[in-house]
Amino acid sequence: MEQILKMEWGGEYSLDSSNLDCLLDVLPTELEFQQMLSDLDEKIKKNSSSIDQCLKDLQSEVNEICPDEILQSTTDCLQWLNNCNFSSLRPCPTNHGELMEFLRTVQSLLKDEQNQEEMILHFLLDLSSQCGVSFPCTPSGTSFELTSSLHAVEDDSTMDVKSLWDDVRLHLRRFLVSRLQSQEETATNALQQQMEFKTQCIQQLLFLYPESEVLVKYQNMQKKVVRDLIQNCILSSCGETNFDKVVHGYQSSVPTLCTMIKEDLYLLCATIDPSSSLTFVNETYLVTITEEMTVLLERLCELQFKENALHIVKANKISKKHRGTVHAVVAVTLTFSPLHCVVLHTVFLQEVGMGGKHGFPCNLLY
């Protein structure tokens, strides 16, 4: 045995009394074993009593809801659960006439009463999740289009339900979009409260419309906010727009942009898959920022080139003997190629420090 151990362990360990004592010291004592067994018994007793209490609660609930099913003991509860076919317990389809009447009532309530949208939204969500009421489902991309054909034979009753539901959810959509936009404008709450509020609004929109349409609508909203933010930060100050002013304006907008990205990552991770979230952020923020800054830089470069050309023209008007050279210089100066924009844009990004200071790598912007 000792030879086998030496072969396996390479003679590093020996079977002397000191090693055996170390091994025995690691093992729990008899008193510790007793304590462990006692703790396990206590946990088993607690679990058993908890299960008994759950069965008693179930027994009272079943006896109250189903008078025909009188359960005398917890054993009867187990037997009832074993015989119950939960797959057959599905909500009954909503009666067409009742659904029409209900949607008409909701429609008139939205039109005639003020500030009832939030209450109606919660009520519709409860009807769908708790009572199993199904509302008309519109395929993605067709919510705002007329998809019916002139020669198609359609069920008028079905179209009536769809038209009523479309009118109701359009009203609710406007309400939710208005809340999102007002939240973007004020932004007085704490960051966590803002993120929770926006998440709730997006989830309510997802109840009303397909995911793809909600994301496109929200993305367009956020793109507009980004453009307005950059333009306000750069163009709001007095004086002529120059390169330093563009850099300073962009730097002042970066903290707000980072907060917006953080909010949307929190919101989208609770709604869609991570890869789609990153695509959304890239298209909504990084691409939009690049496009907006490119337009501003192109405009700035064009104005600068024209200004330089005018200075050259004025300077050369004094010396008429260089008239031929003046035209050549002006023609070259007014020639503005995309390469100028790329070079200046790269210099701008390096000046702002997008590659390291704020964590946005420049290669993501192209």
MOPE-V636825 format. One record per run of one state. SS is the DSSP state (helix for helix, strand for strand, loop for the rest). FROM is the first residue (numbers start at 1). TO is the last residue. If there is no record, write none. Layout:
BEGIN
ss->SS from->FROM to->TO
ss->SS from->FROM to->TO
END
This chain:
BEGIN
ss->loop from->1 to->1
ss->helix from->2 to->9
ss->loop from->10 to->16
ss->helix from->17 to->26
ss->loop from->27 to->29
ss->helix from->30 to->65
ss->loop from->66 to->73
ss->helix from->74 to->83
ss->loop from->84 to->85
ss->helix from->86 to->88
ss->loop from->89 to->95
ss->helix from->96 to->112
ss->loop from->113 to->116
ss->helix from->117 to->130
ss->loop from->131 to->155
ss->helix from->156 to->186
ss->loop from->187 to->190
ss->helix from->191 to->208
ss->loop from->209 to->210
ss->helix from->211 to->235
ss->loop from->236 to->242
ss->helix from->243 to->269
ss->loop from->270 to->273
ss->helix from->274 to->318
ss->loop from->319 to->319
ss->helix from->320 to->333
ss->loop from->334 to->337
ss->helix from->338 to->352
ss->loop from->353 to->361
ss->helix from->362 to->365
ss->loop from->366 to->366
END
